[in-house]
Amino acid sequence: MWVLLSSRLRTWLLLAIAVPAFRAALRRASASAARRDPASPTARRLSSLDSGLSRFDRRDRRRR
């Protein structure tokens, strides 16, 4: 079924659904890792990835 969708629709679905879902999962993993050990390399890396993805979030742009 994925093949039958147009490329613009697939791109829109990826940007509108998959990226925010990935960011939410990344934020949850980052918070969990930071609760266990905030100084660990994994917690720092997950936090930096989350902040990198937040650059592309429209809601965060409006707040700045």
Protein Blocks (a to p, Z undefined) as FASTA:
>chain_A
ZZmpcfklmmmmmmmmmmmmmmmmmmmmmmmmmmmommbmklmmmmmmmmmmmmmpmklm
mmZZ
